[in-house]
């Protein structure tokens, strides 16, 4: 995969200090990110291809099934229009 995911122009990643959680802010919508989702989204800055993101996360979480789960997660976000 040569896709270098980045947040779409209308999407912002923010941390909600009151709820102690990360959010994706979209026009007229808020998405609460749970677990490691925000950490994955933070790596989507347009400079890394999907295999590079998988490699970084593989180092952070040895033994986790990042090679399968992360591309599927990113593809789902892309289908929603949150990543370009």
Backbone as ProteinMPNN parsed JSONL, in Angstrom:
{"seq_chain_A": "XXXXXXXXXXXXXXXXXXXXXXXXXXXXXXXXXXXXXXXXXXXXXXXXXXXXXXXXXXXXXXXXXXXXXXXXXXXXXXXXXXXX", "coords_chain_A": {"N_chain_A": [[0.84, -1.189, 0.0], [0.705, 2.118, -0.946], [-0.512, 4.297, -0.029], [-0.631, 7.253, 1.834], [-1.928, 8.046, 4.592], [-3.849, 10.809, 5.814], [-5.537, 13.154, 7.915], [-8.723, 14.217, 6.792], [-9.59, 17.404, 5.39], [-11.718, 18.597, 6.771], [-11.679, 17.46, 9.249], [-10.634, 17.219, 12.631], [-8.292, 16.259, 15.108], [-8.585, 16.086, 18.515], [-7.909, 16.446, 22.024], [-9.978, 15.827, 24.731], [-9.958, 17.228, 27.688], [-11.689, 17.227, 29.875], [-13.202, 14.871, 29.663], [-11.126, 13.17, 29.451], [-10.31, 11.912, 27.044], [-9.73, 11.167, 23.553], [-10.801, 12.824, 20.59], [-12.38, 12.898, 17.381], [-13.158, 15.64, 15.594], [-15.731, 16.595, 13.585], [-17.623, 18.191, 10.956], [-20.568, 19.025, 12.452], [-20.542, 16.708, 14.007], [-19.136, 14.458, 16.416], [-16.613, 12.168, 17.123], [-15.759, 9.724, 19.363], [-12.675, 8.474, 20.249], [-11.448, 5.361, 21.088], [-9.358, 3.206, 23.102], [-6.447, 2.303, 21.392], [-6.883, 3.833, 19.19], [-6.596, 6.67, 18.825], [-3.814, 6.951, 18.956], [-3.08, 5.646, 16.642], [-4.319, 7.248, 14.698], [-2.934, 9.63, 15.116], [-0.528, 9.086, 13.882], [-1.141, 9.366, 11.279], [-0.224, 11.498, 9.321], [0.247, 12.126, 6.747], [2.843, 11.798, 5.951], [3.771, 9.246, 6.277], [3.577, 6.014, 4.864], [1.132, 3.361, 4.844], [2.405, 0.804, 5.5], [4.623, 1.78, 6.929], [3.417, 2.981, 9.134], [2.306, 0.709, 10.298], [4.692, -0.613, 10.954], [5.822, 1.121, 12.894], [3.87, 0.926, 14.91], [4.027, -1.794, 15.38], [6.481, -1.979, 16.655], [5.92, -0.557, 18.97], [3.917, -2.092, 20.139], [4.63, -5.028, 20.598], [3.862, -8.238, 19.362], [1.173, -7.73, 19.045], [-1.62, -7.843, 16.772], [-1.048, -5.959, 14.617], [-0.436, -5.809, 11.88], [-2.623, -6.783, 10.493], [-4.88, -5.575, 11.689], [-4.503, -2.725, 11.75], [-4.317, -1.713, 8.981], [-6.95, -2.39, 8.196], [-8.473, -0.852, 9.979], [-7.678, 1.765, 9.218], [-8.599, 1.787, 6.586], [-11.345, 1.64, 7.049], [-11.751, 4.145, 8.28], [-11.117, 5.751, 6.146], [-13.16, 5.12, 4.334], [-15.266, 6.274, 5.689], [-14.674, 8.859, 5.188], [-13.007, 10.304, 6.755], [-10.286, 10.147, 6.612], [-7.86, 10.939, 4.16]], "CA_chain_A": [[0.0, 0.0, 0.0], [1.485, 3.35, -0.984], [-1.356, 5.355, 0.52], [-0.092, 7.974, 2.989], [-3.138, 8.621, 5.168], [-3.856, 12.069, 6.559], [-6.902, 13.574, 8.228], [-9.388, 15.048, 5.8], [-9.547, 18.832, 5.744], [-12.791, 18.979, 7.686], [-11.569, 16.639, 10.462], [-9.569, 17.596, 13.564], [-8.062, 15.383, 16.255], [-8.449, 16.887, 19.727], [-8.017, 15.754, 23.306], [-10.953, 16.42, 25.642], [-9.411, 17.109, 29.046], [-12.777, 16.958, 30.821], [-13.538, 13.443, 29.561], [-9.849, 12.441, 29.358], [-10.382, 11.059, 25.866], [-9.435, 11.817, 22.284], [-11.974, 12.975, 19.744], [-12.316, 13.424, 16.032], [-14.185, 16.652, 15.421], [-16.175, 16.692, 12.201], [-18.76, 19.099, 10.874], [-21.815, 18.567, 13.082], [-20.386, 15.356, 14.557], [-17.953, 14.182, 17.226], [-16.351, 10.732, 17.235], [-14.897, 9.412, 20.501], [-11.698, 7.433, 19.919], [-11.192, 4.499, 22.245], [-8.195, 2.328, 23.018], [-5.258, 2.812, 20.69], [-7.308, 4.503, 17.956], [-5.994, 8.002, 18.7], [-2.402, 6.76, 18.659], [-2.985, 5.292, 15.224], [-4.69, 8.429, 13.922], [-1.842, 10.607, 15.23], [0.516, 8.724, 12.919], [-1.655, 9.652, 9.937], [0.097, 12.898, 9.05], [0.528, 12.255, 5.329], [4.255, 11.557, 5.648], [4.057, 7.814, 6.389], [2.707, 5.063, 4.173], [0.516, 2.409, 5.778], [3.381, -0.142, 6.063], [5.456, 2.474, 7.916], [2.58, 3.125, 10.341], [2.251, -0.632, 10.875], [6.006, -0.897, 11.541], [5.94, 1.912, 14.129], [2.982, 0.339, 15.918], [4.56, -3.11, 15.703], [7.546, -1.769, 17.646], [5.301, -0.11, 20.227], [3.055, -3.151, 20.689], [5.096, -6.32, 20.099], [2.933, -9.355, 19.5], [-0.196, -7.33, 18.689], [-1.882, -8.122, 15.355], [-1.149, -4.668, 13.928], [-0.327, -5.974, 10.428], [-3.968, -7.011, 9.959], [-5.876, -4.673, 12.266], [-4.295, -1.306, 11.435], [-4.809, -1.375, 7.634], [-8.417, -2.487, 8.171], [-8.968, 0.327, 10.698], [-7.445, 2.944, 8.381], [-9.517, 1.687, 5.453], [-12.68, 2.003, 7.544], [-11.779, 5.598, 8.449], [-11.104, 6.339, 4.798], [-14.514, 4.954, 3.789], [-16.111, 7.271, 6.364], [-14.295, 10.169, 4.702], [-12.239, 10.989, 7.792], [-8.903, 10.153, 6.146], [-7.706, 11.067, 2.707]], "C_chain_A": [[0.882, 1.249, 0.0], [0.696, 4.543, -0.462], [-0.7, 5.945, 1.766], [-1.261, 8.704, 3.645], [-2.884, 9.911, 5.946], [-5.315, 12.408, 6.853], [-7.457, 14.418, 7.091], [-9.43, 16.488, 6.297], [-10.577, 19.235, 6.776], [-12.735, 18.242, 9.024], [-10.397, 17.118, 11.309], [-9.497, 16.577, 14.695], [-7.812, 16.269, 17.459], [-8.551, 16.001, 20.955], [-8.997, 16.52, 24.182], [-10.461, 16.181, 27.055], [-10.482, 16.753, 30.065], [-13.113, 15.474, 30.845], [-12.299, 12.56, 29.534], [-9.874, 11.43, 28.21], [-10.049, 11.868, 24.623], [-10.66, 11.771, 21.392], [-11.574, 13.325, 18.322], [-13.476, 14.406, 15.906], [-14.467, 16.808, 13.938], [-17.298, 17.713, 12.136], [-20.024, 18.425, 11.431], [-21.745, 17.158, 13.649], [-19.105, 15.272, 15.369], [-17.824, 12.673, 17.351], [-15.368, 10.531, 18.383], [-13.982, 8.254, 20.095], [-11.358, 6.642, 21.172], [-9.941, 3.663, 22.012], [-7.032, 3.006, 22.323], [-5.609, 3.596, 19.43], [-6.649, 5.867, 17.774], [-4.51, 7.91, 18.37], [-2.174, 6.412, 17.203], [-3.261, 6.525, 14.368], [-3.592, 9.491, 13.978], [-0.703, 10.325, 14.245], [0.105, 9.029, 11.476], [-1.471, 11.136, 9.62], [0.444, 13.141, 7.585], [1.977, 11.983, 4.959], [4.615, 10.076, 5.663], [3.062, 7.012, 5.556], [2.181, 4.064, 5.207], [1.525, 1.397, 6.321], [4.299, 0.513, 7.109], [4.701, 2.661, 9.228], [2.503, 1.781, 11.061], [3.574, -0.965, 11.569], [6.202, -0.151, 12.86], [5.099, 1.28, 15.235], [3.433, -1.062, 16.319], [5.681, -3.031, 16.729], [6.972, -1.375, 19.0], [4.534, -1.221, 20.929], [3.484, -4.517, 20.154], [4.062, -7.427, 20.355], [1.495, -9.013, 19.161], [-0.404, -7.542, 17.186], [-2.022, -6.849, 14.511], [-1.115, -4.809, 12.401], [-1.686, -6.189, 9.772], [-4.944, -5.926, 10.407], [-5.721, -3.221, 11.82], [-4.731, -0.964, 10.01], [-6.333, -1.426, 7.535], [-9.045, -1.27, 8.852], [-8.834, 1.578, 9.835], [-8.374, 2.946, 7.171], [-10.929, 2.067, 5.866], [-12.796, 3.516, 7.736], [-11.812, 6.307, 7.106], [-12.481, 6.257, 4.167], [-15.495, 5.947, 4.414], [-15.818, 8.687, 5.856], [-13.466, 10.967, 5.694], [-10.753, 11.052, 7.463], [-8.907, 10.309, 4.642], [-6.43, 10.371, 2.279]], "O_chain_A": [[1.727, 1.401, 0.882], [1.192, 5.67, -0.458], [-0.264, 5.207, 2.65], [-1.554, 9.848, 3.297], [-1.87, 10.077, 6.624], [-6.216, 11.995, 6.122], [-6.745, 15.231, 6.501], [-9.317, 16.744, 7.496], [-10.326, 20.133, 7.58], [-13.641, 18.382, 9.844], [-9.313, 17.39, 10.794], [-10.522, 16.095, 15.176], [-6.92, 17.117, 17.429], [-9.191, 14.949, 20.933], [-8.861, 17.731, 24.355], [-10.537, 15.063, 27.565], [-10.2, 16.04, 31.028], [-13.287, 14.886, 31.912], [-12.409, 11.335, 29.589], [-9.513, 10.264, 28.375], [-10.083, 13.098, 24.641], [-11.446, 10.825, 21.425], [-10.551, 13.97, 18.093], [-14.636, 14.037, 16.092], [-13.577, 17.109, 13.143], [-17.868, 18.066, 13.169], [-20.47, 17.393, 10.93], [-22.768, 16.482, 13.762], [-18.113, 15.93, 15.055], [-18.797, 11.979, 17.646], [-14.276, 11.098, 18.379], [-14.445, 7.201, 19.658], [-11.015, 7.221, 22.203], [-9.522, 3.444, 20.875], [-6.681, 4.144, 22.633], [-4.714, 3.983, 18.679], [-6.192, 6.187, 16.677], [-4.003, 8.709, 17.583], [-1.187, 6.836, 16.602], [-2.524, 6.81, 13.424], [-3.349, 10.178, 12.987], [0.002, 11.245, 13.83], [0.928, 8.952, 10.563], [-2.42, 11.919, 9.646], [0.883, 14.231, 7.22], [2.312, 11.94, 3.775], [5.65, 9.687, 5.123], [1.865, 7.296, 5.546], [2.725, 3.944, 6.305], [1.51, 1.142, 7.525], [4.704, -0.142, 8.069], [5.276, 2.515, 10.307], [2.621, 1.719, 12.284], [3.571, -1.539, 12.658], [6.692, -0.725, 13.832], [5.566, 1.121, 16.363], [3.243, -1.473, 17.463], [5.817, -3.915, 17.576], [7.467, -1.799, 20.044], [4.502, -1.286, 22.158], [2.774, -5.106, 19.339], [3.478, -7.517, 21.435], [0.672, -9.914, 19.004], [0.547, -7.43, 16.412], [-3.0, -6.687, 13.781], [-1.716, -3.993, 11.701], [-1.879, -5.816, 8.615], [-5.734, -5.421, 9.61], [-6.718, -2.556, 11.539], [-5.465, 0.008, 9.835], [-6.937, -0.593, 6.86], [-10.032, -0.722, 8.361], [-9.776, 2.364, 9.734], [-8.879, 3.998, 6.778], [-11.635, 2.743, 5.118], [-13.821, 4.106, 7.395], [-12.461, 7.342, 6.955], [-12.93, 7.212, 3.533], [-16.432, 6.404, 3.759], [-16.614, 9.603, 6.065], [-13.243, 12.163, 5.505], [-10.039, 11.913, 7.976], [-9.827, 9.873, 3.949], [-6.103, 10.357, 1.092]]}, "name": "protein", "num_of_chains": 1, "seq": "XXXXXXXXXXXXXXXXXXXXXXXXXXXXXXXXXXXXXXXXXXXXXXXXXXXXXXXXXXXXXXXXXXXXXXXXXXXXXXXXXXXX"}
